Amino acid sequence: DTLQCLQAEFENYKKKVSKDNEHFAKYSSARVIEKLLPILDSFEMALKNSANREQFVKGVELIFAQFFSTLESEGLRPMKSVGDKFDPYKHEVMLKEPSDKGEDVIIEEMQRGYIFNDKVLRHSKVKVSTGKKKKDNESK
């Protein structure tokens, strides 16, 4: 009887944990979405007042700053790439080009990479130097 009672309690515990996990997964984004609602409101207001192009552009720039600030407060940071040495754990090479910067130095960022807390969320897409440019006299 004791064994059956323990098994029943354990089954009930597993069902409760499973239900709690489903609830957590369903509503875990609610806090972040709540922080994004003012940005959604700002977009609505900007779209209603889009007649004046200059004011509209300024409004969109302010919304971008508001959005970026919200993401930063959640732990998102942009990666610095240009001028750094290529790191395969942070960067994805899209192009290689001769440059005076030295070998494996990032000379252009084609798409910004981001770190979320301590994890690379998206790699930077970069153009990397292959080393010294050939002088005009050397290439002939």
Secondary structure, DSSP 8 states (H G I E B T S, - for coil): -HHHHHHHHHHHHHHHHHHHHHHHHHHTTHHHHHHHHHHHHHHHHHHHT-SSHHHHHHHHHHHHHHHHHHHHHTTEEE---TTSB--TTTEEEEEEE--TT-EEEEEEEEE--EEETTEEEE-EEEEEEES----HHHH-
